[in-house]
């Protein structure tokens, strides 16, 4: 059984990163208000924390915990790539 506190930690970090990228509708105005660079930095910080968790917990997670962590890392990496693509175009 997954540790609910660990899953909550992962979701918090992912949510923070996605919010910074404007992927959460309620907070999408924050991306415009704070500027892309600040939001990108927040998302990158969340991604780095998730990557540290991934390295430090490797082999110690059950399947659902590992999937939540992997999915969160993937989501933020994709969001940052999309943000960079928009940045290059504009």
N, C-alpha and C positions, 0 to 999 in steps of 0.2 A: 504494500500500500504506500502511495506517495505521501511524503511529509508535506502537510498543507502549508506550513510556514515557508518551506523551501519553494514550493510552487508559487506562493504569494510573492516571495522575493523576486522570482523570475518575472512574473507578470508585472510587478511594479517597475522593474527596470525596462522591460519591453514597452510598457505604456508610456513611461517618461520619454524614451527615445522616439516612439511613434508620435507622441504629442509634439515634440520638438520639430519633427519633420512635417507636421501639419496633417498627419494621417488620421487623427481623431477629430471628427467634425466639430465637436464642441469647442475644441481648442485651436482650430485651424487659423483663427485670426491672430493667434500668438506668433505664428511664423512671420506674418507681415509686420506685426508691431515690433517684435524684438529683432527682426532682421535675420536673414538666412544664415549668416556666419555664426551668430550666437546659437541659433537652433541646431545647426550642424554640429557645433562643438558639444552641445548637450547630448545629442544622439550618439556621437562618437564616444563620449564618456560612458554612456549606458552600454554601448556595444563592448567597450573594453572591459567593463565590469563583468558582463556576461561571459566574455571570452576567458577571463581569469577564473570565474566559477567553473567553466567547462574544463579547463586544464586541471584545476585543483580538485575537482570531484570525479574526474575520469575513473571509471571502474567502481565507483561507490554509489551510483544512482540506480534506481529501478527503472524499468522501461518507460513509465509515464513521466518521471522526472527528467530522464535523458531526452525524451521527445520534446517536452516543454522547453528545455534549455536549447536544444538544437533548433527548434522552430523559432524561438525568440531571436537567436543569433542570425538566422537566415533572414527573418523579417527586417531586422535593422540593417543588415548588409544591403539588401535589395532596396530599401528606402533611401539609404545613403547614395547608392548608385544612381537611382532616379533623380535625386536632388542634384548630384554632380552633372548628370546629363542636361538638366534644365539650366544649370549654371553655365555650361559650355555653350548652349544654344543662345542664351541671352547676353 
